[in-house]
Amino acid sequence: MRFSVYQVSRKGGREKNEDRMGYCYTRDSGLFALADGMGGHPEGEVASQLALQTLAAMFQRDSKPTLPDPLRFLHEAIIAGHHQLLRYATQKALIDTPRTTVVACLLQGNSAYWAHCGDSRLYMVRGDKLIARTRDHSYSELQETMSQIVPMGERFNRNVLFTCLGSPGKPVVDTVGPLLMQSGDRLLLCSDGLWGTVEDEVIVDQLSRNAISDAVPELVEQALRNGGPKCDNVSVLAVEWEAAEDSDSSMGISTQSLGEEVFASTIQASVMGTDAPDELDDAEIERSIREINEAIRRSSQQKRN
């Protein structure tokens, strides 16, 4: 498996950055994920952090070095992140639960699988064509879909979601795949700070014309300019798929030399970001992460016994 990846996260005009993103991989499987902590609820940065940590920890546990059922894994791992948020709120006696959106993509074999909850998006671009895009779990997107069937009244605010992680009800998780990948295909995961101010056509154009190392920073800068002084957090993670047999390529990451038990991850290192160092001192976040890892370790031991 061979791929290139590039990611950027900017705080924009907000007090803090509540977006988190990262990726992890084994020899034959890769997980890429992004979460956007929701404003209006407590500790959005904790919500996005715990969602990604849960995904990564379960990926490490189950990918040996592949996942037997990628779509089932994505669904169960996202729901597990939801339960971690409910548990966290209970332990801290919070009146409200931290909440987050999430989008995650698995690359395994020659196929892509993805899942999302909320309005963080995935775009798949092949050549200069948009092959697929997630549909937001928002009332405005639902209304737009329904308007093609029956006339609709007043338009909803695009920011009003009908599902997310950490909400009282069970989250809605949409899954897609497998989609066969071709060399050069590009996947882009982003928070609404990007697509809320940059049109889909511009996103596709940038991805199709430029290397992802150029396209991602330019898209983020466009979003910040368009969003103005009150711009939302803008986070973008892009992946270019390169065929495993393309041995002449010197770009990106090759997993061919990894052993079956080797697991690599950027999530814990990268999701904190550099523009919010105070979050590194939050002992509760670290304690919750240790609890997740310990629970997964005990579960793995029980399965082996």
Backbone bond lengths (Angstrom), bond angles and torsions (degrees), N, CA, C in turn:
res aa  C-N    CA-C-N  psi(-1)  N-CA   C-N-CA  omega(-1)  CA-C   N-CA-C  phi
1 M - - - 1.458 - - 1.526 108.84 -
2 R 1.336 115.35 133.13 1.457 119.97 -179.08 1.531 109.06 -137.41
3 F 1.322 115.99 132.69 1.457 119.48 179.97 1.521 109.59 -152.69
4 S 1.332 115.51 158.90 1.458 122.68 171.11 1.513 107.72 -113.49
5 V 1.328 117.02 146.51 1.460 120.49 -178.10 1.518 109.62 -141.61
6 Y 1.327 116.22 144.53 1.465 121.41 178.69 1.527 107.63 -148.40
7 Q 1.345 116.22 135.49 1.459 119.40 -176.57 1.529 111.18 -142.50
8 V 1.333 115.10 145.37 1.462 122.18 178.61 1.528 107.99 -141.78
9 S 1.333 116.87 138.90 1.462 121.33 173.56 1.523 109.02 -134.90
10 R 1.345 116.17 129.22 1.462 121.21 -179.87 1.525 109.97 -126.51
11 K 1.317 115.54 145.70 1.464 121.38 -175.28 1.523 112.82 -74.41
12 G 1.319 118.20 -27.00 1.457 120.62 -176.97 1.516 110.97 66.92
13 G 1.332 116.43 -142.27 1.458 120.37 -177.98 1.513 113.74 -94.61
14 R 1.318 117.72 9.97 1.458 121.64 -179.06 1.524 111.55 -84.06
15 E 1.340 114.93 161.00 1.467 120.69 -179.65 1.517 111.56 -65.40
16 K 1.321 117.23 -36.27 1.462 121.25 178.97 1.520 109.31 -148.61
17 N 1.323 114.63 163.07 1.459 121.01 -179.79 1.524 108.89 -94.84
18 E 1.327 116.23 115.27 1.460 120.92 -179.82 1.528 112.31 -102.50
19 D 1.347 116.96 7.01 1.463 121.18 174.97 1.525 109.76 -83.86
20 R 1.319 116.13 147.17 1.458 122.43 173.97 1.529 108.56 -139.20
21 M 1.330 117.19 145.99 1.455 120.20 178.68 1.519 109.44 -157.36
22 G 1.326 116.23 166.08 1.451 120.83 178.07 1.522 110.61 167.67
23 Y 1.328 115.87 -175.87 1.456 119.78 -179.39 1.515 109.69 -151.29
24 C 1.328 115.32 158.42 1.462 121.55 176.30 1.526 107.95 -147.48
25 Y 1.319 116.10 158.98 1.458 117.95 -174.86 1.518 111.54 -158.40
26 T 1.316 114.26 155.42 1.466 123.27 168.96 1.523 106.18 -112.21
27 R 1.321 116.51 -167.25 1.465 119.47 179.97 1.524 112.28 -63.00
28 D 1.337 117.15 -35.52 1.460 120.44 -170.99 1.522 114.64 -123.64
29 S 1.328 117.86 11.03 1.457 119.51 -178.71 1.522 109.81 -152.26
30 G 1.333 116.89 142.91 1.462 121.26 179.08 1.516 111.13 -133.78
31 L 1.332 116.50 139.11 1.459 122.74 178.66 1.520 108.86 -118.36
32 F 1.333 116.60 129.02 1.461 123.25 178.85 1.523 107.15 -125.70
33 A 1.331 117.22 130.62 1.458 118.76 -172.39 1.520 111.34 -146.09
34 L 1.336 115.05 152.13 1.459 122.36 177.93 1.525 108.01 -145.61
35 A 1.336 115.56 137.73 1.465 121.35 178.79 1.520 109.19 -133.45
36 D 1.321 115.41 146.77 1.466 122.57 -177.29 1.524 108.58 -125.98
37 G 1.358 116.32 103.49 1.455 120.86 178.63 1.513 111.11 -61.22
38 M 1.316 116.77 137.63 1.459 121.30 -170.51 1.522 112.08 -90.97
39 G 1.313 115.21 128.60 1.444 121.28 174.30 1.523 110.45 -68.73
40 G 1.337 116.58 158.53 1.451 120.91 -177.01 1.508 113.38 87.20
41 H 1.318 116.77 -5.70 1.454 123.00 176.80 1.526 107.43 -130.22
42 P 1.330 118.25 157.37 1.464 119.74 -175.05 1.522 113.29 -71.10
43 E 1.321 115.86 146.64 1.469 123.53 166.72 1.526 112.98 53.16
44 G 1.322 115.85 54.41 1.454 119.54 178.65 1.515 113.15 -60.23
45 E 1.344 115.91 -34.19 1.463 119.09 178.84 1.522 112.02 -67.04
46 V 1.342 117.30 -31.04 1.459 121.18 175.29 1.524 110.07 -68.82
47 A 1.327 116.23 -42.10 1.461 120.42 -179.49 1.528 111.45 -59.32
48 S 1.328 116.72 -49.80 1.464 119.50 -179.25 1.521 111.36 -66.81
49 Q 1.330 116.62 -37.34 1.467 121.30 178.46 1.528 111.20 -61.66
50 L 1.328 116.36 -49.85 1.463 119.97 -177.22 1.522 111.31 -67.10
51 A 1.325 118.17 -35.41 1.460 120.67 178.38 1.524 110.81 -61.33
52 L 1.336 116.39 -45.91 1.455 119.59 -179.55 1.527 111.99 -70.60
53 Q 1.318 117.04 -39.57 1.462 119.73 178.61 1.520 111.06 -62.05
54 T 1.320 116.99 -38.55 1.464 120.24 178.71 1.523 110.75 -65.53
55 L 1.336 116.86 -44.79 1.463 120.79 176.89 1.522 111.38 -57.51
56 A 1.329 115.88 -47.96 1.464 120.08 -176.43 1.524 111.81 -66.17
57 A 1.334 116.13 -41.55 1.465 119.45 -178.49 1.528 111.02 -66.48
58 M 1.321 117.80 -40.01 1.458 120.14 178.38 1.524 111.54 -70.57
59 F 1.330 117.03 -34.06 1.465 120.54 175.06 1.527 109.95 -62.85
60 Q 1.318 116.67 -44.18 1.460 120.21 178.79 1.524 110.98 -61.73
61 R 1.315 116.50 -38.39 1.457 120.23 -179.65 1.524 112.61 -69.16
62 D 1.345 117.18 -40.88 1.466 120.68 -167.49 1.521 115.27 -99.53
63 S 1.322 118.89 -21.72 1.463 120.56 -176.35 1.520 109.68 -89.95
64 K 1.343 116.68 101.95 1.458 121.23 -172.24 1.532 114.31 -130.53
65 P 1.318 122.19 63.04 1.465 127.84 -2.76 1.532 113.10 -96.55
66 T 1.366 117.36 9.00 1.463 119.95 177.01 1.524 109.30 -123.83
67 L 1.318 115.07 167.43 1.462 121.64 176.85 1.530 108.83 -101.09
68 P 1.324 118.73 131.31 1.465 119.74 -178.48 1.521 113.26 -66.19
69 D 1.321 117.75 -31.08 1.465 121.75 -178.91 1.527 108.37 -141.49
70 P 1.338 118.07 87.73 1.465 120.96 -174.35 1.530 114.78 -57.36
71 L 1.330 118.10 -42.26 1.462 119.60 -178.72 1.519 111.73 -66.57
72 R 1.312 116.31 -39.78 1.464 119.17 177.15 1.522 110.47 -64.76
73 F 1.324 116.00 -40.94 1.462 119.06 177.78 1.522 111.08 -59.25
74 L 1.325 117.53 -48.30 1.457 120.78 -178.35 1.525 111.23 -58.41
75 H 1.317 116.15 -45.58 1.463 120.04 -179.35 1.527 110.85 -63.04
76 E 1.329 116.76 -48.20 1.460 120.12 -176.89 1.524 112.15 -67.54
77 A 1.327 117.15 -36.21 1.464 120.10 -179.08 1.523 111.01 -70.03
78 I 1.335 117.41 -37.55 1.462 120.00 177.76 1.528 110.37 -67.83
79 I 1.331 117.10 -42.72 1.466 120.15 177.12 1.530 110.29 -63.84
80 A 1.324 117.48 -36.79 1.470 120.40 177.26 1.522 110.37 -62.58
81 G 1.340 117.00 -38.57 1.455 119.98 176.00 1.519 111.71 -61.96
82 H 1.322 116.19 -38.64 1.469 121.50 176.62 1.533 110.46 -59.53
83 H 1.323 116.35 -47.01 1.470 119.73 -179.89 1.520 112.13 -65.44
84 Q 1.322 117.39 -32.90 1.461 119.76 176.35 1.527 110.62 -63.13
85 L 1.316 117.19 -37.52 1.466 120.15 179.23 1.525 111.15 -67.87
86 L 1.322 116.86 -41.17 1.459 119.81 177.30 1.528 110.59 -63.15
87 R 1.321 116.13 -41.44 1.471 120.20 178.97 1.524 110.83 -65.39
88 Y 1.310 116.15 -41.01 1.461 120.93 179.44 1.530 110.50 -61.29
89 A 1.333 116.95 -45.02 1.465 120.86 -179.86 1.523 111.11 -63.65
90 T 1.336 116.71 -38.36 1.459 120.69 178.99 1.521 110.90 -66.02
91 Q 1.334 116.32 -44.58 1.463 120.77 -178.86 1.522 112.37 -63.15
92 K 1.316 116.87 -34.16 1.472 121.04 -178.98 1.524 112.86 -95.01
93 A 1.350 116.14 2.49 1.463 121.74 178.74 1.535 111.22 55.16
94 L 1.333 115.76 43.53 1.463 120.41 178.67 1.526 110.31 -78.37
95 I 1.312 116.83 141.56 1.459 120.92 176.98 1.522 110.46 -68.23
96 D 1.315 116.64 -37.10 1.458 122.56 178.59 1.524 108.42 -122.41
97 T 1.329 116.86 156.84 1.465 121.77 -177.87 1.520 111.02 -95.08
98 P 1.333 118.10 135.96 1.465 119.51 171.04 1.528 109.97 -57.26
99 R 1.322 115.98 141.73 1.465 119.63 -175.20 1.528 110.75 -133.39
100 T 1.323 114.60 153.29 1.461 119.41 -179.00 1.517 110.50 -154.37
101 T 1.327 115.39 154.02 1.455 121.44 165.54 1.529 107.37 -91.10
102 V 1.320 117.24 167.20 1.467 120.01 177.00 1.524 109.12 -156.67
103 V 1.333 115.42 144.69 1.457 122.03 169.84 1.525 106.39 -136.70
104 A 1.336 115.99 136.10 1.467 120.46 -176.77 1.517 109.61 -140.95
105 C 1.328 115.66 143.67 1.465 121.98 -178.69 1.520 109.55 -130.68
106 L 1.324 115.81 136.09 1.458 122.39 175.05 1.524 109.23 -112.52
107 L 1.330 116.23 131.92 1.460 122.45 171.21 1.521 107.39 -111.00
108 Q 1.312 116.24 122.62 1.459 120.80 -177.79 1.521 108.93 -149.96
109 G 1.344 115.90 133.60 1.455 118.91 -172.59 1.516 108.02 63.86
110 N 1.326 116.86 -128.15 1.464 121.61 174.69 1.520 111.43 -110.41
111 S 1.334 117.36 24.54 1.459 120.99 -172.36 1.516 112.57 -125.14
112 A 1.325 114.95 155.04 1.459 122.72 175.37 1.526 108.97 -116.65
113 Y 1.329 114.53 141.38 1.460 122.90 176.20 1.528 106.32 -133.46
114 W 1.329 116.59 142.67 1.456 116.18 176.47 1.522 111.31 -147.23
115 A 1.331 113.86 163.41 1.460 121.36 179.87 1.516 108.17 -148.45
116 H 1.343 116.10 153.10 1.454 118.60 177.17 1.522 110.66 -152.84
117 C 1.317 114.24 158.20 1.455 122.64 174.17 1.523 106.92 -141.21
118 G 1.328 116.97 119.40 1.460 120.53 -177.41 1.511 111.95 102.78
119 D 1.341 116.27 -144.93 1.469 119.51 -174.96 1.516 114.45 -122.29
120 S 1.334 118.00 17.49 1.465 118.72 165.95 1.525 106.99 -76.14
121 R 1.323 116.43 137.01 1.462 120.16 -167.59 1.523 114.30 -113.18
122 L 1.343 113.89 159.46 1.463 123.16 167.18 1.518 108.19 -124.02
123 Y 1.327 115.46 133.99 1.463 123.08 173.08 1.527 108.08 -116.67
124 M 1.326 117.08 138.21 1.469 122.00 172.98 1.519 108.19 -118.58
125 V 1.333 115.97 122.27 1.463 122.13 -176.09 1.531 108.97 -120.75
126 R 1.321 115.52 131.44 1.480 122.02 175.56 1.517 107.42 -125.61
127 G 1.329 115.72 117.52 1.450 119.13 -173.84 1.516 108.81 64.48
128 D 1.336 116.92 -121.97 1.465 119.81 176.95 1.523 111.59 -110.56
129 K 1.338 116.54 20.32 1.461 120.94 -176.66 1.533 111.92 -112.56
130 L 1.334 115.46 140.06 1.456 121.33 172.04 1.526 107.66 -82.71
131 I 1.329 116.67 110.03 1.461 121.54 -176.81 1.526 111.12 -82.48
132 A 1.325 116.94 -38.02 1.462 120.26 -177.34 1.522 109.77 -158.25
133 R 1.331 115.57 151.68 1.458 121.91 172.32 1.513 108.68 -148.44
134 T 1.335 116.14 139.67 1.458 119.81 176.18 1.526 109.96 -65.13
135 R 1.318 116.12 153.97 1.464 122.98 177.51 1.521 108.52 -106.15
136 D 1.328 116.14 123.94 1.462 121.44 -174.97 1.529 111.52 -60.48
137 H 1.314 114.62 146.02 1.463 120.36 173.06 1.529 108.43 -89.68
138 S 1.313 114.86 62.55 1.469 121.52 -179.36 1.519 108.89 -124.62
139 Y 1.331 115.66 154.82 1.454 119.59 179.06 1.525 111.23 -66.34
140 S 1.337 117.14 -31.37 1.461 119.20 179.47 1.526 111.22 -67.43
141 E 1.332 117.03 -40.18 1.466 119.74 178.24 1.528 110.56 -69.33
142 L 1.326 116.00 -39.61 1.458 120.05 177.68 1.524 110.16 -63.05
143 Q 1.330 115.71 -41.43 1.459 120.26 179.56 1.529 111.14 -64.65
144 E 1.318 115.89 -39.65 1.460 119.73 179.33 1.521 111.08 -63.73
145 T 1.335 116.28 -40.10 1.462 120.69 177.95 1.524 110.79 -65.89
146 M 1.328 115.85 -45.00 1.465 120.25 -177.71 1.522 111.84 -68.68
147 S 1.335 117.35 -28.47 1.468 120.39 -177.20 1.523 111.74 -65.26
148 Q 1.317 117.33 -18.63 1.457 120.68 176.81 1.527 111.50 -75.12
149 I 1.344 115.14 -13.48 1.471 120.11 -178.42 1.520 111.03 -107.67
150 V 1.352 115.09 -48.34 1.469 119.85 -179.65 1.522 109.24 -133.36
151 P 1.344 118.46 150.59 1.467 120.08 177.53 1.522 110.88 -61.98
152 M 1.336 116.03 141.28 1.456 121.66 -178.84 1.520 109.67 -116.94
153 G 1.324 115.77 155.43 1.454 121.61 -178.80 1.514 112.70 -89.87
154 E 1.311 115.19 -129.40 1.460 121.61 -175.27 1.515 111.54 -60.54
155 R 1.341 116.32 140.25 1.463 121.02 -177.99 1.514 110.61 -79.43
156 F 1.339 115.65 142.29 1.455 121.49 177.91 1.525 110.41 -85.82
157 N 1.310 116.40 153.99 1.467 122.61 170.85 1.524 108.66 -67.40
158 R 1.320 116.75 132.81 1.466 120.21 -177.00 1.525 112.25 -63.06
159 N 1.338 118.22 -21.06 1.456 120.98 -176.80 1.522 113.20 -80.59
160 V 1.326 118.24 -8.22 1.464 120.76 -178.58 1.528 108.99 -84.23
161 L 1.331 115.98 110.95 1.462 121.69 -178.35 1.519 110.32 -99.30
162 F 1.329 116.12 150.13 1.459 118.28 175.85 1.528 112.01 -102.56
163 T 1.343 118.73 1.16 1.454 121.21 175.02 1.524 109.91 -158.88
164 C 1.322 115.68 153.40 1.466 122.67 176.11 1.516 107.21 -169.40
165 L 1.317 117.48 172.94 1.460 121.13 173.35 1.518 108.95 -80.72
166 G 1.339 116.77 138.57 1.453 121.36 179.48 1.508 113.76 96.22
167 S 1.330 118.32 -6.16 1.464 121.51 179.91 1.529 109.36 -77.26
168 P 1.345 117.81 162.34 1.473 119.80 -178.37 1.526 113.50 -61.39
169 G 1.326 117.82 -37.49 1.456 120.77 -179.18 1.523 112.36 -86.83
170 K 1.342 115.94 167.32 1.460 120.27 178.17 1.523 109.62 -67.06
171 P 1.331 118.17 131.52 1.466 120.29 -177.82 1.530 112.44 -65.70
172 V 1.325 114.78 148.63 1.464 121.42 170.03 1.528 107.50 -86.25
173 V 1.319 116.78 124.18 1.467 121.37 179.13 1.522 108.44 -122.47
174 D 1.322 117.17 116.25 1.462 121.95 176.34 1.517 109.48 -94.49
175 T 1.330 116.56 135.89 1.464 121.46 179.19 1.525 109.60 -123.46
176 V 1.320 114.90 149.44 1.471 122.11 179.97 1.529 108.23 -138.43
177 G 1.329 116.94 141.34 1.459 121.20 173.75 1.521 111.51 133.95
178 P 1.339 114.59 167.24 1.466 126.34 3.39 1.536 112.75 -82.58
179 L 1.339 115.69 144.34 1.451 122.86 169.20 1.518 108.02 -113.45
180 L 1.334 116.76 124.88 1.454 120.39 -179.44 1.526 110.13 -68.39
181 M 1.337 115.88 131.58 1.453 121.75 -178.95 1.514 110.68 -92.56
182 Q 1.324 115.56 147.72 1.457 122.16 172.90 1.523 108.58 -117.35
183 S 1.318 116.37 151.00 1.456 120.21 179.71 1.524 109.95 -56.35
184 G 1.321 116.35 129.72 1.456 121.29 -178.58 1.509 114.54 96.73
185 D 1.349 118.03 -10.53 1.462 120.45 176.18 1.527 109.65 -59.76
186 R 1.334 116.10 145.35 1.464 121.11 -179.21 1.519 110.76 -126.52
187 L 1.310 114.78 135.84 1.455 122.71 177.03 1.524 107.95 -117.12
188 L 1.323 116.35 135.68 1.461 120.75 178.98 1.525 108.77 -128.02
189 L 1.336 115.72 124.20 1.452 122.65 174.42 1.522 107.21 -106.38
190 C 1.336 117.68 136.95 1.460 119.05 -177.09 1.518 111.68 -152.45
191 S 1.328 115.17 157.49 1.460 121.65 171.84 1.527 108.58 -86.05
192 D 1.337 116.30 170.28 1.462 119.11 -177.96 1.524 112.32 -70.57
193 G 1.335 117.04 -9.16 1.455 119.51 173.55 1.514 112.31 -62.52
194 L 1.353 117.18 -25.13 1.464 120.39 175.80 1.520 110.98 -86.02
195 W 1.330 116.96 -62.40 1.471 118.86 -171.18 1.531 112.46 -70.19
196 G 1.350 117.05 -16.53 1.452 119.39 178.29 1.516 113.65 -70.52
197 T 1.337 117.21 -20.86 1.465 120.27 -178.83 1.526 113.13 -125.15
198 V 1.329 118.24 -10.57 1.464 121.71 179.49 1.528 108.24 -119.41
199 E 1.316 116.85 125.60 1.460 121.76 -176.59 1.531 111.44 -66.90
200 D 1.341 115.31 151.84 1.466 120.72 178.58 1.526 111.69 -54.93
201 E 1.340 116.51 -39.70 1.465 120.03 -178.01 1.536 111.02 -61.53
202 V 1.325 116.45 -36.83 1.463 120.39 179.61 1.528 110.20 -71.01
203 I 1.325 116.62 -40.71 1.463 120.70 177.94 1.519 110.44 -59.98
204 V 1.324 116.57 -47.34 1.465 120.91 -179.51 1.520 110.61 -64.62
205 D 1.325 117.30 -41.59 1.462 121.12 -179.48 1.528 111.13 -61.70
206 Q 1.320 116.48 -45.54 1.468 119.61 179.82 1.535 111.05 -63.30
207 L 1.323 116.50 -43.27 1.460 120.14 -179.07 1.521 112.45 -66.50
208 S 1.316 116.42 -33.29 1.468 119.55 -176.09 1.521 112.40 -81.38
209 R 1.345 118.17 -28.06 1.464 120.88 -173.76 1.523 113.75 -96.50
210 N 1.329 118.31 -24.05 1.456 120.82 -171.84 1.528 112.35 -123.73
211 A 1.318 115.40 157.52 1.462 119.98 171.00 1.525 108.30 -60.97
212 I 1.339 117.41 148.92 1.457 118.96 -176.94 1.527 111.61 -62.27
213 S 1.331 117.32 -27.00 1.460 120.35 178.00 1.521 112.26 -69.00
214 D 1.333 116.99 -19.14 1.464 121.99 174.69 1.526 111.25 -98.80
215 A 1.330 115.71 -38.72 1.469 119.90 -175.68 1.520 112.27 -66.64
216 V 1.342 117.58 -43.03 1.466 120.49 -175.75 1.527 112.07 -63.86
217 P 1.358 119.86 -51.78 1.473 118.21 178.35 1.519 113.43 -60.29
218 E 1.339 117.33 -36.78 1.457 120.04 -179.67 1.524 111.09 -66.91
219 L 1.323 117.12 -41.38 1.459 120.25 177.92 1.526 111.46 -63.21
220 V 1.318 116.47 -41.45 1.464 120.56 179.33 1.525 110.13 -63.53
221 E 1.335 116.86 -43.32 1.466 120.06 179.27 1.527 111.21 -64.52
222 Q 1.333 116.64 -39.22 1.463 119.30 176.77 1.522 111.33 -61.51
223 A 1.318 116.32 -42.34 1.465 120.36 179.84 1.524 111.07 -62.98
224 L 1.329 116.87 -41.94 1.466 120.60 179.54 1.530 110.96 -65.29
225 R 1.337 116.51 -40.90 1.467 119.69 178.13 1.527 110.68 -65.38
226 N 1.321 116.11 -46.50 1.461 119.63 -177.51 1.523 112.12 -67.88
227 G 1.331 116.01 -33.02 1.452 120.08 -177.21 1.517 113.79 -77.03
228 G 1.326 117.25 -21.80 1.456 120.40 177.33 1.515 113.24 75.18
229 P 1.332 117.12 -164.12 1.465 120.86 -173.52 1.525 114.46 -65.90
230 K 1.331 117.75 -20.27 1.462 120.87 179.22 1.524 112.23 -105.08
231 C 1.320 115.72 25.20 1.466 121.07 -176.98 1.529 111.41 -59.47
232 D 1.313 115.51 140.83 1.458 122.45 176.67 1.534 109.53 -68.59
233 N 1.346 115.99 166.49 1.464 120.06 169.81 1.535 108.96 -56.44
234 V 1.324 116.88 139.97 1.467 121.51 179.97 1.525 108.43 -123.19
235 S 1.324 116.58 116.71 1.464 121.46 -179.78 1.514 109.79 -130.93
236 V 1.327 115.85 133.00 1.466 121.94 -177.13 1.522 109.32 -139.75
237 L 1.329 115.88 131.88 1.458 122.40 174.08 1.521 107.39 -127.94
238 A 1.334 116.91 123.31 1.464 120.97 -178.33 1.523 110.18 -121.26
239 V 1.317 115.28 144.29 1.465 122.79 -179.66 1.516 108.91 -128.93
240 E 1.315 116.40 132.82 1.468 120.58 171.25 1.510 108.48 -110.55
241 W 1.322 115.41 125.53 1.458 121.35 -178.79 1.523 109.57 -84.34
242 E 1.308 115.26 128.85 1.460 121.44 177.56 1.514 107.98 -123.28
243 A 1.314 117.78 127.41 1.459 121.88 -175.49 1.520 110.60 -55.29
244 A 1.321 115.96 138.81 1.462 121.24 -177.02 1.522 111.99 -60.77
245 E 1.344 116.93 -31.77 1.463 119.81 -177.98 1.528 112.45 -79.76
246 D 1.326 117.49 -1.87 1.465 121.40 179.93 1.521 109.44 -80.57
247 S 1.310 115.55 72.12 1.469 120.64 -172.82 1.518 112.61 -71.71
248 D 1.342 118.00 -14.59 1.452 119.95 -179.37 1.530 112.30 -78.61
249 S 1.335 116.07 -14.76 1.459 118.76 -176.88 1.517 111.13 -73.59
250 S 1.318 116.64 129.91 1.469 121.45 177.89 1.527 110.80 -102.37
251 M 1.330 116.73 3.29 1.453 121.07 -176.73 1.523 110.59 -91.82
252 G 1.318 115.57 152.12 1.454 121.16 167.62 1.508 114.87 76.60
253 I 1.344 113.69 -158.66 1.458 122.78 -173.64 1.514 109.33 -111.75
254 S 1.320 116.55 130.12 1.453 121.48 173.27 1.521 108.15 -112.39
255 T 1.332 116.34 132.43 1.464 120.68 -177.91 1.527 112.58 -103.02
256 Q 1.335 117.19 4.03 1.455 120.10 -171.22 1.524 113.83 -61.16
257 S 1.333 117.02 -30.07 1.467 119.88 -176.23 1.523 113.21 -87.78
258 L 1.328 117.65 -2.65 1.464 120.18 -178.72 1.527 111.34 -74.15
259 G 1.317 116.76 144.57 1.455 121.21 173.95 1.518 110.89 -75.39
260 E 1.331 116.35 167.84 1.461 120.46 -175.39 1.523 112.60 -64.50
261 E 1.324 118.40 -27.97 1.464 121.24 -176.16 1.528 112.50 -98.92
262 V 1.322 117.56 4.81 1.467 120.21 -176.73 1.525 109.88 -83.27
263 F 1.335 115.19 135.11 1.462 122.65 179.85 1.519 107.71 -132.41
264 A 1.329 116.19 129.67 1.467 120.85 177.95 1.522 109.08 -122.07
265 S 1.342 117.14 141.25 1.460 120.56 -177.42 1.519 111.29 -145.97
266 T 1.321 115.85 140.90 1.467 121.06 171.92 1.521 111.40 -106.46
267 I 1.308 117.41 -4.50 1.463 119.49 -168.42 1.520 112.60 -62.06
268 Q 1.311 118.71 -51.04 1.455 118.35 -177.66 1.527 111.14 -67.14
269 A 1.329 116.15 -34.88 1.464 118.99 -178.39 1.516 112.03 -75.03
270 S 1.349 117.20 -34.96 1.453 118.89 -169.65 1.511 114.50 -98.13
271 V 1.325 117.76 -24.56 1.456 117.73 -171.42 1.517 113.06 -70.91
272 M 1.340 118.78 -23.35 1.455 119.40 -179.19 1.522 111.86 -65.64
273 G 1.335 115.67 -35.37 1.460 118.80 -179.57 1.515 111.21 76.33
274 T 1.310 116.08 166.70 1.454 120.99 -178.79 1.508 112.89 -101.88
275 D 1.350 116.93 -10.96 1.446 118.30 -176.53 1.524 112.36 -97.14
276 A 1.348 117.12 10.30 1.458 120.24 176.01 1.523 110.32 -142.53
277 P 1.356 117.58 59.23 1.455 120.01 -174.34 1.518 113.65 -63.69
278 D 1.338 117.56 -21.56 1.451 119.20 -179.88 1.521 111.74 -63.84
279 E 1.333 117.08 -25.05 1.452 119.38 -179.89 1.524 112.09 -67.95
280 L 1.310 117.79 -23.01 1.451 120.45 178.62 1.524 112.21 -65.89
281 D 1.322 116.91 -19.62 1.452 120.19 -177.61 1.518 112.73 -91.54
282 D 1.299 118.73 2.30 1.460 121.52 -177.30 1.526 109.36 -77.73
283 A 1.330 115.79 100.70 1.463 121.02 -176.17 1.527 111.33 -63.93
284 E 1.326 117.00 -29.56 1.457 119.60 -179.20 1.516 111.53 -66.43
285 I 1.328 117.19 -38.11 1.457 119.69 177.33 1.520 110.18 -61.99
286 E 1.333 115.58 -48.26 1.455 119.44 -178.13 1.527 111.14 -63.58
287 R 1.322 116.53 -38.57 1.463 119.28 179.72 1.525 110.54 -64.52
288 S 1.321 116.75 -43.06 1.462 120.54 179.47 1.530 111.14 -62.96
289 I 1.330 116.01 -40.27 1.468 119.83 178.53 1.520 110.44 -63.33
290 R 1.336 116.78 -42.24 1.471 119.74 178.75 1.522 110.75 -63.12
291 E 1.327 116.36 -38.39 1.465 120.02 179.11 1.524 111.08 -64.38
292 I 1.342 116.14 -41.68 1.467 119.60 177.76 1.526 110.40 -60.02
293 N 1.326 116.10 -49.98 1.468 120.16 -177.61 1.523 111.76 -63.55
294 E 1.328 116.75 -37.72 1.455 120.14 -179.86 1.522 110.63 -68.19
295 A 1.330 116.80 -41.31 1.462 120.68 178.76 1.528 110.98 -62.73
296 I 1.330 115.76 -41.13 1.467 119.29 179.07 1.527 111.01 -67.86
297 R 1.339 116.52 -37.65 1.465 119.81 178.28 1.522 110.71 -63.09
298 R 1.355 116.87 -42.71 1.471 120.05 179.01 1.529 110.79 -65.28
299 S 1.350 115.76 -39.72 1.465 119.69 179.16 1.525 110.74 -62.86
300 S 1.331 116.65 -40.41 1.471 120.24 179.67 1.525 110.87 -65.02
301 Q 1.334 116.55 -40.38 1.461 120.34 179.40 1.528 111.07 -64.60
302 Q 1.341 116.17 -40.32 1.462 119.79 179.55 1.526 111.16 -63.72
303 K 1.359 116.17 -37.64 1.469 118.91 179.93 1.527 111.61 -66.60
304 R 1.349 115.28 -33.13 1.472 118.36 -178.88 1.522 111.59 -76.39
305 N 1.334 118.08 -28.43 1.469 121.98 -177.18 1.536 111.87 -78.17
